[in-house]
Amino acid sequence: MKIAIKIILLFGVVGYLIFAITKLSQPAEDVTCSAVEIIFQDSLQEGFVQEGDVQNILAHNKISPEGQHLCKIDMPNIEELLTNNPYIKNALCYHTSEGKLCILVSLMQPILHIIANNGDEYYLDRTGENMPIGNFNLNLCIATGNITKEYAKKELASLAEYIHDNDFWNKQIEQIVVSSKDEVALYPRVGNHTIILGNSRNYEDKLDRMLLFYEKGLPKVGWNKYKTINLAFNGQIVCTKRDK
């Protein structure tokens, strides 16, 4: 009895494998697109691009995959059209054996709102690329001052990513100011003081020192005692008292 059951199960598995292989090897020209599924790679990303926006891009370019043979759908063209959108980083098209066209969309990930002295205003992506403000109002740290797009990409992107991804600093720092000498200052939400980083390098060490000072120093003397807290010097914290 047990042997018979094993034989039946074996034939069942073999039959399924034959069916699956036959289905997957079916030529694309014989398969009609049954549906279009739009998949966002990271569901936690800011929702400034919705499924309807992707559908509108396709409709605007008169692309209607449903009902067409898969071999006639220009998937590279769809990918190019979508990646031309300034809020979309990458797009990948593929189809299933059942004929469903899947469009995998990866969005830009804004981490900083830049308002530069030269008139530039944009969101900075975590890779250093910039994206237009549009009609979106994202709750991000703001950077102002002497900021070129090259400086933002090379000097601010890494710092902004660290602040954005750190739960404490993301809540504490509301503005980054860059002086004409490329010196960086941070303005916190809590405490009436300015944090001076100097240049943007070694920011992790500098902010670690600042966090320790928040935990051990300021509670003893008061959060509003100092006008500036300077972290520019290696291993030091130099404070300037507020005028009475």
C-alpha positions as CSV (number, residue, x, y, z in Angstrom):
1,M,0.0,0.0,0.0
2,K,2.8,2.4,0.9
3,I,4.6,1.5,-2.3
4,A,1.5,2.3,-4.4
5,I,1.1,5.7,-2.7
6,K,4.7,6.5,-3.4
7,I,4.4,5.5,-7.0
8,I,1.2,7.7,-7.4
9,L,3.0,10.6,-5.8
10,L,6.0,10.1,-8.0
11,F,3.9,10.1,-11.2
12,G,2.1,13.3,-9.9
13,V,5.4,15.1,-9.4
14,V,6.7,14.0,-12.8
15,G,3.4,15.1,-14.4
16,Y,3.6,18.5,-12.8
17,L,7.2,19.0,-13.9
18,I,6.3,18.1,-17.5
19,F,3.3,20.6,-17.4
20,A,5.5,23.4,-15.9
21,I,8.3,22.9,-18.4
22,T,5.8,22.9,-21.3
23,K,4.1,26.0,-20.0
24,L,7.3,27.9,-19.4
25,S,8.8,27.0,-22.7
26,Q,5.7,28.1,-24.6
27,P,6.9,30.8,-27.2
28,A,6.0,34.4,-26.3
29,E,4.4,34.9,-29.7
30,D,1.7,32.3,-28.7
31,V,1.0,34.1,-25.4
32,T,-1.4,37.0,-25.1
33,C,-0.9,39.6,-22.3
34,S,-3.6,38.9,-19.8
35,A,-2.9,41.7,-17.4
36,V,-0.4,44.4,-16.3
37,E,0.9,44.4,-12.7
38,I,2.9,47.3,-11.4
39,I,5.1,46.4,-8.5
40,F,7.0,49.0,-6.4
41,Q,10.3,47.5,-5.3
42,D,10.2,49.1,-1.8
43,S,6.7,49.6,-0.4
44,L,8.2,51.8,2.4
45,Q,9.4,54.5,0.0
46,E,7.8,57.9,-0.1
47,G,4.6,57.6,-2.1
48,F,5.2,60.4,-4.6
49,V,4.7,58.0,-7.5
50,Q,1.6,55.9,-7.4
51,E,0.4,53.0,-9.6
52,G,-1.9,55.4,-11.4
53,D,1.0,57.6,-12.4
54,V,2.7,54.7,-14.1
55,Q,-0.5,53.8,-15.9
56,N,-0.8,57.4,-17.0
57,I,2.7,57.3,-18.5
58,L,1.8,54.2,-20.5
59,A,-1.5,55.7,-21.6
60,H,0.1,59.0,-22.6
61,N,2.5,57.1,-24.9
62,K,-0.4,55.0,-26.2
63,I,0.9,51.8,-24.8
64,S,-1.8,49.2,-24.0
65,P,-0.2,45.8,-23.4
66,E,-3.3,43.9,-22.5
67,G,-4.6,41.7,-25.3
68,Q,-1.4,42.0,-27.3
69,H,1.0,39.1,-28.0
70,L,3.9,39.4,-25.6
71,C,6.4,39.3,-28.5
72,K,4.9,42.5,-29.8
73,I,5.2,44.4,-26.5
74,D,8.3,46.7,-26.6
75,M,9.5,46.1,-23.0
76,P,12.8,48.0,-23.3
77,N,10.8,51.0,-24.6
78,I,8.5,50.9,-21.5
79,E,11.5,50.7,-19.2
80,E,13.1,53.7,-20.9
81,L,9.8,55.8,-20.8
82,L,9.5,55.1,-17.1
83,T,13.1,55.8,-16.2
84,N,12.8,59.1,-18.0
85,N,10.5,60.2,-15.2
86,P,12.6,62.2,-12.7
87,Y,11.0,60.4,-9.7
88,I,11.7,56.9,-11.0
89,K,15.2,55.4,-10.6
90,N,14.8,52.1,-12.5
91,A,12.1,50.0,-14.2
92,L,12.2,46.4,-15.2
93,C,9.6,44.6,-17.3
94,Y,9.1,40.8,-17.5
95,H,6.3,38.4,-18.1
96,T,4.9,35.3,-16.4
97,S,4.1,32.1,-18.1
98,E,0.4,33.0,-17.7
99,G,0.9,36.1,-19.8
100,K,0.9,38.7,-17.1
101,L,3.2,41.7,-17.8
102,C,5.0,42.8,-14.6
103,I,6.6,46.2,-14.3
104,L,9.0,46.4,-11.4
105,V,9.5,50.1,-10.4
106,S,12.2,51.5,-8.2
107,L,11.7,55.0,-7.0
108,M,14.1,57.8,-6.2
109,Q,14.7,58.1,-2.4
110,P,14.8,61.7,-1.3
111,I,16.7,62.4,1.9
112,L,17.2,66.2,1.9
113,H,15.4,69.3,0.7
114,I,17.9,71.8,-0.8
115,I,17.3,75.5,-1.1
116,A,20.6,77.0,-2.3
117,N,21.7,80.6,-2.5
118,N,22.1,80.3,-6.3
119,G,18.3,79.7,-6.6
120,D,18.4,75.9,-7.0
121,E,15.7,74.1,-5.1
122,Y,15.3,70.3,-5.3
123,Y,15.3,67.1,-3.3
124,L,18.5,65.1,-3.0
125,D,18.3,61.4,-3.5
126,R,20.4,59.1,-1.3
127,T,22.7,58.4,-4.2
128,G,23.4,62.1,-4.7
129,E,21.1,62.6,-7.7
130,N,18.6,65.5,-7.6
131,M,14.9,65.4,-8.3
132,P,12.5,68.3,-8.8
133,I,10.2,69.5,-6.0
134,G,7.0,69.1,-8.0
135,N,3.8,69.3,-6.0
136,F,5.1,67.2,-3.2
137,N,5.7,68.4,0.4
138,L,8.0,65.8,2.0
139,N,9.0,66.2,5.6
140,L,12.8,66.3,5.2
141,C,15.7,68.1,6.7
142,I,16.4,71.4,4.8
143,A,19.8,72.4,3.5
144,T,20.5,76.1,2.7
145,G,23.5,78.2,1.8
146,N,26.4,77.9,-0.6
147,I,25.4,74.6,-2.2
148,T,26.2,73.6,-5.8
149,K,24.8,70.4,-7.2
150,E,28.3,69.0,-7.3
151,Y,28.9,69.9,-3.7
152,A,25.5,68.4,-2.7
153,K,26.4,65.1,-4.4
154,K,30.0,64.8,-3.2
155,E,29.8,66.3,0.3
156,L,26.2,66.5,1.6
157,A,24.6,63.2,0.3
158,S,26.4,61.0,2.7
159,L,25.9,63.3,5.7
160,A,22.2,63.7,4.8
161,E,21.7,60.0,4.4
162,Y,23.2,59.4,7.9
163,I,21.0,62.0,9.5
164,H,17.9,60.7,7.6
165,D,18.5,57.1,8.5
166,N,19.4,57.7,12.2
167,D,16.2,57.9,14.3
168,F,17.6,60.4,16.8
169,W,19.3,62.8,14.3
170,N,16.4,62.6,11.9
171,K,14.2,64.0,14.6
172,Q,16.7,66.4,16.0
173,I,18.3,68.2,13.0
174,E,15.9,70.4,11.0
175,Q,18.4,72.4,9.0
176,I,21.9,72.2,7.5
177,V,23.6,75.5,6.6
178,V,26.7,75.6,4.3
179,S,28.8,78.8,4.5
180,S,30.7,80.5,1.7
181,K,33.8,78.6,2.9
182,D,32.0,75.2,2.7
183,E,31.7,75.0,6.5
184,V,28.7,73.0,7.7
185,A,26.5,74.0,10.6
186,L,23.5,72.1,11.9
187,Y,20.4,73.6,13.5
188,P,18.6,71.4,16.0
189,R,14.9,71.3,16.8
190,V,15.6,71.0,20.5
191,G,18.0,73.4,22.1
192,N,18.8,77.0,21.2
193,H,22.4,76.3,19.9
194,T,24.2,75.8,16.6
195,I,26.3,72.7,16.0
196,I,29.4,73.5,13.9
197,L,30.8,70.5,12.0
198,G,33.5,72.4,10.1
199,N,33.8,70.4,6.9
200,S,31.4,67.5,6.2
201,R,34.0,64.8,6.6
202,N,34.2,62.5,9.7
203,Y,30.6,63.4,10.4
204,E,30.0,60.1,12.2
205,D,32.7,60.8,14.8
206,K,31.6,64.4,15.2
207,L,27.9,63.4,15.7
208,D,28.9,60.6,18.1
209,R,30.7,63.3,20.2
210,M,27.7,65.5,20.0
211,L,25.4,62.7,21.1
212,L,27.6,62.0,24.1
213,F,27.5,65.7,25.0
214,Y,23.7,65.6,24.8
215,E,23.6,62.7,27.1
216,K,26.3,63.7,29.7
217,G,26.9,67.4,29.4
218,L,23.9,69.5,28.5
219,P,21.5,68.0,31.1
220,K,23.9,69.4,33.8
221,V,24.4,72.9,32.5
222,G,21.1,73.4,30.5
223,W,20.3,73.1,26.9
224,N,20.3,76.8,26.2
225,K,23.6,77.7,27.9
226,Y,25.7,77.6,24.8
227,K,25.4,79.6,21.6
228,T,27.6,77.3,19.5
229,I,29.0,73.8,20.0
230,N,32.0,73.3,17.8
231,L,32.9,69.7,16.7
232,A,35.4,70.7,14.0
233,F,38.5,69.8,16.0
234,N,39.4,66.1,16.4
235,G,38.4,64.6,19.7
236,Q,37.2,68.0,21.1
237,I,34.1,69.9,21.8
238,V,34.5,73.6,22.0
239,C,31.5,75.5,23.3
240,T,30.8,79.3,23.2
241,K,28.5,80.6,26.0
242,R,25.5,82.6,25.2
243,D,25.7,86.3,26.0
244,K,23.7,87.2,29.1
